Amino acid sequence: MLIDLIKIRPFVFLLFIQIILIVIFFSFTQKNEFVESEILACGDVIEEPSFSNGKTIFLMQLKYKEVYGKRYLAKEKVKVVINGRLNASYKDKILARGDFILPKKATNLGQFDAESYYSLKNIAGILYVNKSSDIKILSKDRGIIKTAIDVKNHILDLFRLTLPNDQANLLGSILFGSKASPVSQETVENYRKSGVVHLLVASGNRISILLGICFFLQKFFNLSGFSTSVFATALIWLFTFMAGWGPSILRATVMGQISILGGIFDKDKDFYNTLCASAFIILTFVPKLLFDVGFQLSFAATWSFVYIAPVISKLLEDKIPKFWADSFSIAFSPYLATLPLNLFYFSTLSFVGIFANMVIVPLAEIITTMGFIFSVMLLFLKPIAQVFSYMLSAMLLIMDFLVGIFANLPFSFGSFGSFNIFFVLGYYAILVYNVEKIKMDKFCFRKKNFLRFSFVFFLVFLFFGLASSFAQKNLEMTVLDVGQGDSIFLSLPDGQNILIDAGPPKVGKNVVIPFLRKNGINKLDLAILTHAHDDHVGGYPFVLKNIKVEKVFDPGVPHTSSWYINFLKLVKDKNIKYYNPRGGEFVDFGKTKMYILAPYDPIDTSDLNNSSIVTRFVYGNTSFLLMGDAPTMVENQIILHNYPLKSDVLKVGHHGSRYSTGVDFLDKVAPKIAIISVGAHNRYGHPSKRVIDLLESKNIKIYRTDLNGSVKVISDGENIKVHAQKNN
């Protein structure tokens, strides 16, 4: 039986062997031979350069490198970042001198791990070129890929001339992917919460639509099968080059090509054999794609359409009309197949995704088809294209409106914390078991099968997703590594979640929200802004937009910072409770008490740091003192009020500045542990030698986010444990 199966589906067996070999091979760590230094590098541009925030960025395949005057042959890929605009194109030969930097490992839970990502993409590191005179284009190349990229960019320019800018970018993203046509971060978040973010990625669905157009033209014009196949082959590969040949596009293109060749040579096409053949071919050339989340999601979703969707449709068609049964099964099957991967990699799930896909995906497919036709019209029939654009614009508005409705539904989106690989494997084992059991019953709708199918899924999901809720609760405080700034998250024993500051701009998006999602946090009971400097408030606007906040504490001292103004506007727009606390106040969180030690009225506004909210958390016999950016003047005010200050953990004030952490104050606090939130090689010289020497002289254990990454402190009310993300 096994031999017969291998004969029918040889690529299923070959792919299985290939996956085992790839996993074994890459289980052994491959050392990056590069070191951080100034280098001279020569190589070819191997992706379309992008320009944003005043920088030109592209990948370069090295031919050779010069380090300390010695030349070495090289074949690694490096990411090149240039200050200013460089008119480079795909396959140009480049000579560049700059500082080579190795990719950094994530220093916060949930944060993008550049080291792992670059390793997956076979990229050695980043070459920073500071001056335009340090880079030269040695030669330019013109080929089919360069031509395809130029045509795509011309089409995108025509979109922007014909449609409103937001709609032009959205249409470009739907057709060619968000890298080619970026949309706003707000749009991306809405599509993610609605469970349709895949529409903004150049996916295999576009290849299917192009093939559908080709075969429609074949029937309409009565073309021969061979000429249609040649045209379809040229079209899908041209589009693949336009869209940047990502994993999903490659999968669909290779599958499409196999199907086309099968049609030419009149070979029977087995879906599973074709799917595995496409994976086998892709992994033969790029084996590390096996570990790419886009590759995994694409194949899982495609597999579900043939393996899971028919089963669900058969179960439902006796209960509801066949159209709705098919629609639901097509939306639900990829949701089921990709659910464990989404939880494993992103710790998030859209609860409205099934229904949003049922409504929005058919509209998106119409828009995609019209978008391709619109592109051809813009190139060859501009007068007609202008009329066509009104209809396309209306449909884009409707789709965006529907996405907004789903995204803003209560409980549309949730975070579930960390999941391990055993959950993923167990989930798929249970999924396959239940599908096979239903198939053996020959699609008879039996209540016991449906209940078994649903109940087992529910138990697995509940156990892995909510197990942490039943664990014994401690007080956990994490000082996030946000560079030169502050952001502290506290999870209290009674379940409350508190965020103190959100770091500089971009930290909300890149650090704070990913951290909260990876910890399964869907609501903040309290968000404290210690004061309105950008390195504390900059990340808050993104946080407020993407997570529910019950209450905000802010010293209330006016400031002209655009980030602070936006922060206040969001607090008002979202009807978040707002309060200006003052020293001497107290908040009872059950087992944990929070004491406000500063600021005091009247606040000296000559320095915004004087307005810092200082808090002391007490849980059982343990305590934490968090100083914000309070200077020694505020420390002396706190001493005069004679509050209890002794604390096990001190978050050192103002990033270890010499203007904070006075001797008298430190003697009163007498901490065992001091944590300094500070950016590496910052221009302020933080932390100061005086503060470090003072802490060391009192045998206080020092943790620094620039050296240790994020620092997590756990208290059970009696004892304290510290876990640093990385070792010094």
N, C-alpha and C positions, 0 to 999 in steps of 0.2 A: 504493500500500500504506500509506504514512504517513497519507494523507488518510483512508483507511478506518479506520485505527487510532484517529485523532483523533475520528472520528464515533462509534466504539464506546466509547472511553474518553476523553471530552473533558477530564475533570478531571486526568488524568495529564499532559496537555499544559499545562493552565492552571497546575497546581502547579509544573511545571518552570520555566515563565516567572516565576511568583511568587517562587520560591526565588532565582533569578538576581537579580531586582530587589531583594529584601530584602538579599541579600549585598552588592550594590553600594551600596545606600543606607546600610547600617550600617558599611560599610568606612570611611566618613568619620566621624571621631571627633566625637561630640556633646558640647559643653562643658557642664558642670554650672554653672549660673549662681549657685548658692548659695555663700555664704562662711560660715565658722564665726563665729558671733556669737550673742547672745541675741536670740530672736525671739518674737513673739506670733503664733500660728498658729490659724486657724479652718478647720475642714473636717469631713468625714464619716468615721466609722469604716468601713473597707471589708473588714475580715476579723474573724473571731471573736477577741476578745481572749483572751490566755492569761495565766496567773499562775504564776510560778515564782521561787524564791529571793527572795521578798519584793518582786517587781516585776510590774507589769502591763504587757503588751506588745501593741501592735496597730499596724496600718497605717492611716494617715489620708490621704484625698484632700483636698488643700488647696483652699480657696475663696479665701482671701487670707492675706497675711502682713504683719506690721509689723516693720520693721528700722530701728533708730535713729529711731523715731518716725514713719517714713513708711510708709504702707500701699500694698501692691502686690497686684494680682490675681494669683492663682497657680493652677496646675493640677497641680503635681507631687505625687508621693506621698512621705510621710515615715514612718519607723518611729518610733513614740512609745514611750518607756520611762519608766515612772512609778515612783517609790519608793512602795511601798504598794499596796493593792488599790483599784481603781476599778471600780465596778459599771457598766461600759460594755457596750454591745451593738452588734451589727452595725447600721450605718446611723444610729447616734446622731450628732448634731451636737456637735462638741467645740470649746472655746476653751481653748488651752493656752499658757503662757509657759514657756520653758526655754532651755537651751543647745543650739544646733544644731551637730552635729559631722558632718563629711564622712566617708564610709566610707574605711577605710584599705586600702591595697594590701598584699598579702601580702609579708612580709619574710623568709620562709623558703620553700625549695623544698617543694612539696606542701601548704603551709598554705592554709587557706580564704582566698580573695581577696575580701574584702568589697567592694572597689571594683568589681571585675568583676561580682560577683553582684548588687549593688544596681543597677548600670547595666543589667544584663540584665532586672531586674524593674522598671525605670523608677522606682527609689526614689532620691530626691535625697540622703538622709542620715538621721541619727538625731537626734531631738529628746528630750533628757533633761529630764524634769520632776522637780525635787527635792522640791517640797512639794505636798501635796494641795490647798493653797489656790491653787496656780498653775494649776489645771485645773478647768474647769466643763463639765457636760453641759448644753448649751443646749436641746436637744430630743431626744425619743426617737421612733423610728420602728418601726412594726410592719408586717411584710409577710411574704410567703411564705418568703423566705430566712431571716428572723429566726425564723419559726415552725419551719422545718425544723431550724435549729440548736438551738432549745430542745428539740424532740422528741429529737434525737440526745443532747443532754446529759442529758435525763431517762432515756433508755435506758441510758446509761453509768452513771448513778447506781444504776439498778436492777441492773445487772450487779454492781456492787461490793457491793450488799446481798445478792445471791443466791450469788455465787461467791467463792472465796478471792481476795484482792486481786490477786495475780500473774496468776491465770487471767482475772480480770475485765479487767485491763489488756491482756492478750494478745488476748482475744476482741475487745475494743474496737479494738485496733490492726489486727487482721485485717479487721474490718468497715469501720472508718472511717479507718484510718491512724494512724500513730504520733504525729502531731501532736495529734490529738484525744484519744488514749489512750496516753500515753508508757509504754514498757516500760523495764526496766533496761538500762544500757549493756552489761552482760554478755550479756543476751539478744540485743541487736542484734548484738554481735560473733559470737555463736554462729551466728545465722542468716546473717550475712555469710560466715563461713568455710564454712558448709554450702552456700552458693550459693542460699539460699532467702530472702534478705533482702527480696525483692520481696513476700513474703507480709505484711510489716509495713507496706506502703504501700497506700493505697486505690487499687487498680488497676482496669483495665477488666474484669478477670475478674469483679468483683462485679456489674457491669452485665449481663454475659452470664448470670450465675446468676439475677439478678432477672428478666431476660427469659424465661429457662427456666421459672421459677416461674409467671410470667404465662401462658405458653402451656400449661403443665400445667393450670392452673386453667381455662383456656378449654376444654380437652378434657374435664376432669372434670365441669364444670358446664354443658357444651355452650353456651358463651357465643358471641355473634356476633363476627366478626372485627373489626368497627368498634369495639365497646365494649371489646374486649380491647386494641386498639391505643390507644384513649384512656387506658385504665387504665395500660397499660405506659408510655406517654409521661409521664403524671403521676408514676408511680412512679420512673422512672429519673432524671427531673429533680429530684425531691424528694431522692433519694439523692445526686445530684451536689452539691446545695446542702449537704446534711449532711456530705459527705466533703471539702468545701473546694475543689471544682472544680479539682483538679490536672490536669496535662497528660494522664495516662493515663486518668483518669475522663472528661475532656472528649472525648478521642479516641473512647472506647467509646460514650459517650452520643450523640455526633453520628452515629457509624456506626449505632448502634442506631436513632436517630431516622430516618435515611435509609432504613434497612431497613423500619421500620414504615410510613413514608409510601409506600415502594415497594409494600408489601403492600396498602395502602388503595387505591392507584391502579392496582394490578395491573401494575406495571412490573417488567421483568427487572432483577435486581440483579447487576451485575458486581462481584466483590470488589475488584479493583484500582481500579476507578472509584470505588467507595464509600469505600475507604481514602483515596484521594487527595482526594476531595471533602471528607471530614471534616478532613483536614489543611489544605486550601485555606480552608475556612470558619473554622477556628480561627486560622490565620495572618492572615487578613484583619482580624480584630479584635485579635489580639495577635501582631504580626509577630516580635517578639523571642523568642517561644517556639521559633522555629526553632533557636536556639542553646542551648536548655535541654536538659540531659542526660536528664531524665525524658521529655520529648517525643520525643527521638531514640530512646531505648531502647524506649519503648512502641510506636512505629511499626515499628521494626526487628523486634521480637519478633512483632508481629501479622503483618507481611509474611512472616515465616519459616514460619508455620503453613500458609500456602497455597502458597508458592513452594518451600520446602525440604523440609518434612515429608513430603509425598507421595513425593518422589524417594527419600528415605532409607527410607521404609516399603516401597516397591516393591523396592528393592535387597535388603532383608533378609527379606521375607516368604517367599521360597523356602528360606531357611536356618533360620528360627526361626518359631514360631507367630505368626499375624497379630496377636494381641492384644499380644504382646511387641514385635513390630516396630512397631506403631502407638504403643505406650507409649514406646518408645525414641526414635522419630522426633519425637514431641511434646515430649519433654524435650530432645533433642539439637539440634533446629532453632533454637529461640530462643537456646540456648547458642552455637551457631555464629554466629548473626546479630548477637548483642550483644557477642561476645568482643572485637572491636577497639575498641568504644566503652568497654567496661569497662577495657581496658588503657590507652587514651588518657586517660581522665578519672581513673581511680583507681589505675592501675598494679598492680592485683591481680587474681587469678583463683582461683576455687575449683576444685580438681581433682576434688572429689567431687560437684560441682553437678549433673551429669547424672543420676547415680544417686540423689542426694538428692531431686531433683525428681520422678523416677519413683516414688519411695516416698511422699514427703511431700505433694506437690501434690494427688494424689487425695484424701488424708485431709483436707487443708486445704479442698478444695472441699466435702466433706461437712460439715466444721465450719462453713464459711461459710453453706451452705444452712440448717443447723440453727440457726446464730446468727441469721439473719433470722427464722426461724420462732419462735425463742426470744424475740426482741425483741417480736414481735407478742403472744406469750403473756404476757409481762411487763406489757404495756400493757392487755390485755383479759382474760386468763385466768390470773391469778397462781397459783392453787392447782395447776393443771396444770404451769405453768412450773417450779415448785419440784421436781417429780418429774423433769421434762425436764432440769433443770440437772445432775443426777447423771451422766447419760449424756454430756452435753456436757463436763462437768468431766473425766471419764475420758478422753475423746478429746483434750482439750487437753493433759493430762498425757502421753499416749502420743506426741503430736506433739512436744512439748517434749523428751521423752526421746530420740526418734529424731534430732532436730536436734542434741542434745548428743553422741550417738554419732558422727554424721558430722563434727561440728566438731572432735572430739578425736582423729579418726584421724590417724596420722602423715602428714605432707605433704598435709593436706587443703586447705591454703590457701597461696598464695605471692605474693610481690611481684616485679615484673619491671622496675622502673625506668621511665624516661620513653619514651614513644612519640610520634611526630609524625604529622601529618595525612596524610603520604604513605604511612605504613604502613596507615592506615585505608582510604584510597582504593585502595591496591594489594590489600589483603585482599579488599575487596568485589568488585574486578574479577576476581580469581582465583576467588572463590566463585561468582560468576555464570557465569564461563566454564566451570567444572567442572560445575555443575548443568545448563547448557545442553548440554554435550557428552553428559552421561548421558541427558538427555531425547531427544536426537537418535538415540540408540541404542535408543529405544523401551523403556526400562527393562530391557533385558537386562543381567543381572549379568555384566559382563565384568571379569575380573581386572585387565586393563590400565587400565580406566577407574577402578576403585576405587583401584588403586595410584597412578595419576596424581593423583587427587583427594586422597588422603591425603599423598602425598609432597610435593606442591607446598605444601600447607598447612603441613606440618612444616617445610619449608625456610624459608618466610616467617616463621613463628613463631620458629624457631631464630635466624634472621639478626637480626631486629629485637629479640627478647627477650634474646639472649645475646651480641650483638655487643660490648657493653662488656667482657665477660669476656676477649675476645681482644686488647683494646687494651693498649698499654704501660701498666704500672701505676706510679703515683707514690704518694707519701704525700700524702693529702689530709686536711686538718683543717678542719672547719667549726664555727665558734663560732655557735651558733644564737641568734636573737633571741627570748628567752623573757621579756622584761620584766626586772623586778628579780629576777634569779636567774642560774644558770649551767646550761648544757648544751652539751657539746662532743662532736662525733663525729669519730673518726679512722678512715680507711680506709688500711690499710698495704699496702706493695708486694707482700707475699706473700699478700695476700687476707684477712688478719684484720681484724675490725671491732671497734672499742672505743668505748664510750660513757662519758663522764665527766660524771656528774650528769645529772639529768632535769628540772631547773627546778622552779618552784612547782607546786602542785596545778592540774590542768586542762591543763598544758603537755604532759604525756605524751600525752593524747588529741588536743589541738589542734595541737601542733607536732612533737613528737618522733616519734611513730608515723607520721604522714603523711609526714614527711621521710624516714624509713627506708624506707617503702613506695615512695615516689617514686624512691628510689635503688636499688630492687631488693634491699634488705637483708632477709634472712629469719632471720639468726642473729647474735647478738653473741657474739664469743669472750670478751670481758671487759667487765663493767660495773663502773665505779668510782664509788663514792659518796665524795666528798671528806670530807664530814662531814654530820651529821644535821639541819642546819637545813632548814626546810620549803622554802626557795627553791632547795634543791639535791636534796632527796629527794622532794618532793611529787608529781612526775610519774612517779616510778619504779614505784609499784604498777601503774599502767595499762600501762607498758612491759613489766613482767615477765609480766603476764597475756596479752600479745598478741604476744610474740616470744620465741623460744628464746634462753636465755642460758646459756652454758657455765660461767662463773665470775664471782664477785662479789668485789671488793675493798672493804673498809669499815674505817675506823679502829677500830671496835668500842667506841667510847665510848658508854655508855648514855645514852638520852635519852627523855623522856616523850612526844615528838611522836607523835600517832596515825598520821601518815604513815610515820614511821620504824618504828613497831611493826608496821604492816601490811607494810612492805617486808621486815622480817626474817621475818615469818610466811610470806610468799610464797616467799622464798629457801628456807626449810625445807620447805614443802609441795611445791615443785617439784624438790627434791633438787639444787639448784644448788650447785656447789662454792663454799665460802665461806672467805675468808682475811682476816686483819688484817695488812697489810703495815707495815713499819717502815723508817725511813730507812737507807740503805746497801744495800738489797736491789736486785736487778736481774732483769729479765725479758727473755729473748732471743726476739724475734719474727722471726728470720731476718735480713733486711736491715735491720730496725729494732730498736734497743735501747731499752728503757724503764728509766730509773733512778728509784728511789723516793728522794726527798730528805728527806721528812718524812711522818709525825710520828716523834718519838723517845720512847722510854720513859724516865722516867715522863712521861706527858702531863699538862700543867697543865689541869685540867678546869674552872677558874674561868670560862673562855670557850671555848665549843665550837669557835670558829674556830681555836683553838690545835691542835686535832686534825686539821686539814685535811691530806689526802694531797696532797703536792706531787710532780709527775712531770716528768721531762725526757726527751723523745724525741729520739733521734739517728738520722738517716738519711743515710748518706754524709757529706758535709761540711756538712749543714744540721742545725739543732736547734731544738726547741720547748720552752719552759719554761712549765708550767701550774701556777699558784699556788693554785687553789682560793680560800679566804677567809683564807689565812695572813697573820697580822699581822707587824709588824716584828720582834717577839720571835722568831718562827719563822724569819724571814729571817736574823736574827743567828746562830741555832743552825746554820743551813745553812752560813753563811760559816765558822763555827768548824770545821766538819768538812772544810773545804778540798776540797769536791767541785768538779769542773769546772762552771762555771755559764754561761759565755759561750754565748749562744743568739741565733739570728737573730730568733726570734719570742717575745715575752713576753705570755702572757695575764695581765694585771695582776691582782694579788690584791685580793680583797674589793671588787669593783666600782669600784675607784678610790678607796676610802676613804682618808682622811687617816692612818689607822692602819696602812697598808700602803705598800709601795714606798718603802723608805728610800734615801737617797742612796748609801750605801756598797754596798748590795745592787744597785742599778741600775748602778753603775759596774762591778761584777763581771759582771753579765749582759751589759751593753753591747748591747742588742738593736737591730736596724734597724727592727723593727715592734712596736708595742704594741697589743694588742686589749683593750678594756674591755667586759665584758658588764654592761649597766646598763639599767634601765627609765627611760623618759622621765618627767620631772617627778616623780621619786620623792621620798618624804618624808625621805630620809636626806641629801639634798644630794650624792649620788654622781653623777659622780666629783668629788672635791674639787679646788678650784682649785690647791692645792699640788702635787698629783700631775700635773695637766695642765701646769702651768708647768714642773715638773721635766722631764717628758718632752720638752716643746717646747724647753727650754734645751739639750737634748742632741741636737736634730735627729732625734728618733725619730718615725717616721710613726705617727700615732694613728688607729685605727679604733674606733668606738663602735657598739654594736648599736642604741642608741636613735636614732642618726643615720644609720647605714649599713645597718641590718638585719643579716641573717646575714653573716658574713665567712668566706670560703673561702680557705684558704692551700694552695697546691700546690707540692710540692717534688719535683724529679727527682733529688735527692741532691747537686746542685751549685747550682742556682738556685731561687729562690722567686718565685712569682707570687701576687698577691692579687686576689680578685674579691669585691666587695661587692654585696649584693642590691639596694641602692639607693644613689644618690649623696647626699653630704652636702648 
